[in-house]
Amino acid sequence: MNLNFPGDITFAPGSLNALGKKIASLDIERPLLISDPAMTGLGLTARAAELAAGPDGPPPLYDRCVENPRAPEVSEAAAMYRDEGCDGVVALGGGSVIDVAKGVRVVAAGGGEILNYDMAKGGIKRIGRDLPPMIAVPTTAGSGSETTLGAVIIDPEIQFKVLIFSPFLISTAILLDPEITLTMPPKLTAATGMDALVHAIEAYTSPADNLVADGLCMATFQAVGQNLPRAVAEGQDIKARGNMMLAALMGGMAFAAKGLGAVHALAHQLSSHYGLPHGLANALMLPVVMRYNAEAAGEKYLTVCRAMGLEAETPDQAVEALAAFARGLDMAGALREFGVKEAKLAEMAASAAQDLSLRSNPAPCTPEDLAGLYRQAL
C-alpha cells in the first residue's frame, strides 16, 4: 500500500493571509511567485506578492502559465528562478500553475530541460530530495495537483502530455483558502469539479488495493454530489466552495496512491491536440469509458452513485446517472462539437495507449479499443 500525503495543510477562509508567515517558516528568503494572467487580472498576484514581500520588496513574478502547460513555460519560469536568485516557489493558481511550479523545482535542482525528467524515460531516478520548497495555493477546486507527486507537461514537438513524477515533488506546504475560489465562473467551477470527481472514480476502480485511498474516494463522491451543483449555481456559497476544495484535495491524494485510468489517458490527448480544458475532457470521456469498464467495475460504479446521492440499480443506470450529473453542469456533449476530427482518432489512441494513466484501468485496453472509445464519444 502506497501513501504519500503532505503534512502541512492549512484550510480556512482567509488562509492566504498566512502566506508571509509560511514563507518565513520554511526559511525561504526569495521565492518565485508563479501564477497566470487571470490571477493577475483579478488582483490576486498583487495581493500574494504583498503578503510574500521580504526585506528586498515583493518577490519576482512569473505569470505566463497557460492551461495545459507546455515545456517552454517551465523553461521560462526556471530561467527567471535562476536569474533572480530564488530559493523557493509559491504556486498561486490551478493545476497548470502548480505543475509548472513543480517543473521549476525539478529544473532548479537538477538542471537541463524538464522533458529530460520524463517518467517514461527513467526521469524519476534523476529527481532527488534536494528540491527547493514549494507552497501551493490552489485557486480552483479540482486538479488536486497541490497534493500529488507528479506534474503533467506537454511536449509541443509531439503534442504529448509527459508525466514528471517523484515522491519528492509533493508540496512542502499547502494553503487552501475557499475565499479565493469565489470568483471562479460557473463553467470553470464545473470543469474543475468534474476533474476531482473523475480522479476519485478512477482511483476507486483501480485494481490497486488501498483501503485508506478508497475511504478518501468515498468522501470525495459525497462531497462532490452534495456541493458541486451548489458551487456552480451559487458561486458565493463559501461552504460549498470549501467542501469542493477538500474534495479536490482528497481526490488528489487518492489517485496519487492508486492511479487513474482510461478516462485520463484519453482526455490527455484531447487537451494536447485540441486544447480542451482537462476537466471538460474528462467529463466527455467518462460515460464511454464507464461502459467499457462496466463488467470489471460495475458494482463500484453503483457504489459511486449511492455515495453521490444518485439513483442507479444497474451498471448501465450508473453510467446514465453520472452522465446526467455531468449534463446538469453543462459538462457533456459529442467530441465533434469541440472540433475533434475523426482523422485524428487513431493517432490520439496510439498516444493514449502509451499514457501511464492507462496502467491502472480496471480493464485492459488496446490502441484499437481506445480508438473505438473515441469514436463512440465523437
Protein Blocks (a to p, Z undefined) as FASTA:
>chain_A
ZZdddfbdcddehklmmmmmmmmmnopabdcddddfklmmnommmmmmmmmpcfkopadd
dfkbcehiafklmmmmmmmmmmnopabdcdeddfklmmmmmmmmmmmmngpjfklmgfkn
opmmmpcfkbccdddddfbdfkommmmcbdcdddfklopacddddfklpcfbdcddfklm
mmpcfklmmmmmmmmmmmmmmmmmpmbdcfklmmmmmmmmmmmmmmmmmmmmmmmlmklm
mmmmmmmmmmmmmmmmnopcfklmmmmmmmmmnopafklmmmmmmmmmmmmmmmmmmmmm
mmmmmmnopacfbfklmmmmmmmmmmmnopacdfklnopafklmmmmmmmmmmpmklmmg
cbdcdfklmmmmmmmmZZ
